């Protein structure tokens, strides 16, 4: 069995050939000798579909800030280190409004986002979010990148 190395955000991952679109192996028979950049998998024809993006704005209660940050760090780490269809997971605090956080996530297709929602680290996030940590309702925007 040939295993294909994949580099993602400085983390080397290995996928079995079945995880790669068959036409890629036919078109590039020696591709397994080079690292694959999953961020370009759709563009390079290795996966079909589009990139699925998420923009979120969260308003966290000041007294829940530290707990929120710890939970988000675990979610980000789990996403980028264990999800082969996750491309980006970037977040930060608003420079003008304390405890307001902005997120940008990108996945290989909607299936990548759905896979993210099925992970243990996302379940931990959902559990935290259910404990009323927000001072205002979250703003969530979903879109497909062209």
C-alpha positions in Angstrom: 0.0 0.0 0.0 1.4 3.4 -1.0 0.8 6.1 1.6 0.7 9.7 0.5 2.4 12.3 2.8 0.5 15.5 3.3 1.9 18.7 4.8 -0.7 20.9 6.6 0.3 23.9 8.6 3.7 22.4 9.3 2.2 19.1 10.4 3.0 16.1 8.3 0.0 13.8 7.8 -0.3 10.6 5.8 -3.4 9.6 3.9 -4.1 6.3 2.3 -4.5 6.4 -1.5 -8.3 5.9 -1.2 -8.5 9.4 0.4 -7.2 11.0 -2.8 -9.3 11.4 -5.9 -8.4 8.6 -8.3 -7.7 10.8 -11.3 -4.9 12.4 -9.4 -3.1 9.1 -9.1 -3.7 8.4 -12.8 -2.6 11.9 -13.9 0.4 12.1 -11.5 1.6 8.5 -10.9 4.6 9.6 -9.0 2.8 12.2 -6.9 3.2 10.0 -3.8 6.9 11.0 -3.8 6.0 14.6 -3.0 4.1 16.2 -0.1 0.6 17.2 -1.0 -0.8 20.6 0.0 -4.3 19.9 1.1 -5.1 23.6 0.9 -4.9 23.2 -2.9 -6.6 19.8 -3.1 -9.7 21.1 -4.9 -7.7 23.4 -7.2 -5.3 20.6 -8.1 -8.2 18.2 -8.9 -7.4 15.9 -6.0 -10.8 16.5 -4.4 -14.0 17.6 -6.1 -16.1 20.5 -4.9 -15.4 23.9 -3.5 -13.9 25.3 -0.4 -16.4 25.9 2.4 -15.8 28.8 4.7 -17.1 30.0 8.1 -16.9 33.5 9.5 -18.0 33.8 13.2 -18.2 36.7 15.6 -18.5 35.7 19.3 -19.3 38.1 22.2 -18.0 36.4 25.4 -18.9 37.4 28.9 -15.8 38.8 30.7 -16.0 36.3 33.5 -16.0 33.4 30.9 -13.0 34.7 28.9 -10.3 32.4 30.2 -12.5 29.3 29.9 -13.5 30.4 26.4 -9.9 30.9 25.2 -8.8 27.5 26.6 -11.7 25.7 24.8 -11.1 27.5 21.5 -7.3 26.7 21.7 -8.2 23.0 22.1 -10.7 23.2 19.2 -8.1 25.0 16.9 -5.4 22.5 17.8 -7.7 19.5 17.2 -8.9 20.9 13.9 -5.5 21.7 12.5 -3.8 18.6 13.7 -6.4 15.8 13.1 -8.7 17.0 10.3 -7.2 16.4 6.9 -10.0 18.4 5.2 -9.4 21.5 7.4 -7.4 24.2 5.7 -7.6 27.2 8.0 -8.8 27.9 11.5 -7.8 31.5 12.5 -9.2 33.5 15.3 -8.4 36.6 17.4 -9.8 39.3 19.6 -11.3 42.5 18.2 -8.8 45.4 18.7 -11.4 47.8 19.7 -14.0 45.7 21.6 -12.6 43.4 24.4 -14.1 39.9 24.6 -15.3 40.1 21.0 -13.7 37.4 18.9 -13.6 36.8 15.2 -13.1 33.5 13.5 -12.3 32.4 10.0 -12.4 28.7 9.1 -11.9 27.0 5.7 -12.6 23.4 4.8 -12.3 21.3 1.6 -16.0 21.4 0.7 -19.0 21.2 3.0 -18.1 17.6 3.8 -14.9 18.9 5.4 -17.0 21.2 7.7 -19.4 18.4 8.5 -16.5 16.1 9.4 -15.3 18.9 11.7 -18.6 19.0 13.4 -18.4 15.3 14.2 -15.1 15.5 16.1 -14.5 15.2 19.8 -12.9 18.7 20.0 -16.0 20.2 18.3 -18.2 18.3 20.8 -16.3 19.9 23.6 -16.9 23.3 22.0 -20.6 22.6 21.7 -20.7 21.6 25.4 -19.0 24.8 26.4 -21.3 26.9 24.1 -24.4 25.4 25.8 -23.3 26.9 29.2 -24.4 30.4 28.3 -20.9 32.0 27.9 -22.1 34.8 25.5 -23.1 38.3 26.2 -24.8 38.5 22.8 -25.9 35.9 20.2 -23.1 34.7 17.9 -23.1 35.9 14.3 -22.3 33.0 11.9 -21.8 33.4 8.2 -21.3 30.3 5.9 -20.2 30.6 2.3 -18.5 28.7 -0.5 -15.3 30.2 -1.9 -15.0 30.6 -5.7 
